[in-house]
Amino acid sequence: MVIGSLVAFTAYVWVLQHAPVSKVATYAYVNPVIAIFLGWLVLSEEITSSIFVGASIIVASVAFIVRKEAKPPATEDVIEAPARGLAGADATP
């Protein structure tokens, strides 16, 4: 158990240095889902329908946040005003 915690913490610190903080913060939501999966896989724990629905909502929410952040923000077209004071143009408004 100590070795698993050490590996997880080391991975967390590495990701914290190489990824945006907002993406790293999603680990707090995904870790319980992974723990449920590992409990089912290793210890044959039961996964009920409510656990499955809750885990699905968590994973979908995290995927939505990560995907939303990955898209560049939309840029608005800037309409340029006509230039004034050009050479040879009438200087009076």
N, C-alpha and C positions, 0 to 999 in steps of 0.2 A: 504494500500500500504506500509506503514511503517512497519507493522508487517511482511508482506511477505519478505521485504528486510532484516529485522532482522533475520528471519528464514534462508533465503538463505545465508547470511553472516556467521551466526553461523555454518551452515552445511559446508560451504567452509573452514572455519578455522579448523573444526574438521577433514575434509578429508585431509587437508594440513598436519596435524600432523600424519595421519595414512596411507598415500599412497605416492608413489613416486611423486616427483614434476612434472615429465613429464606427468603423468596421470592426475594430478590435473589441469595442464595447459590446458587440452582439454576442460575444462568447458567453456572457452571463445568461442569455436566453437559450442558447444552443446546448450548453453543457448538461442541463437536466435531461434534455431529449436524448443525448448520447448516453447518459447514465442509465436511462430507462432501457434503451436498446441493449447496452452491455449487460444489464441485469437479466434481460430476457435471454440473451445469447449464452452467457456464462452460467447463470444460476437458475435458468428455466423459470424466471418469474413471469407471472401472467400479465398480459397487456390487455386491458379492457377496452371497450369501444370509447369510453369517455377519455381514457388516457391517449388513445390513438387520435381522437379528434383534437384534443388539446395540443398534442405534439405537432399535428399537422398545421394548426393555426399558428403556432410559434414559428415553425420552419417557414411557412408562407410569409409571415410578417417580416422575418429577418431577410428573406430573399427579396421582398419588396423594397425594404430600406436599402439594401446593398445595391440593388439594381437601379433604384432612383438616384442614388449618389453617383453611380458610374456614368450616367448620362450628363453631357455638358449642358450648362444652362442655356436656354434659348436666348438668342440675341435679338434685340429689336432693331429694325431698320431705322436709321437716323435720316431724317429729311433735312437736307442742307438748305439754308436760306440763301437767296440770291446775293451775290457779292455786290457791295456798294463801293463807290469811289474808284472805279477802274479808270485807267488812263483814257482820256478822250471822252469820258462820260460826263454828263452834266452833274456838277457837284451839289446842286440845290435839290432838296427833297421834294 
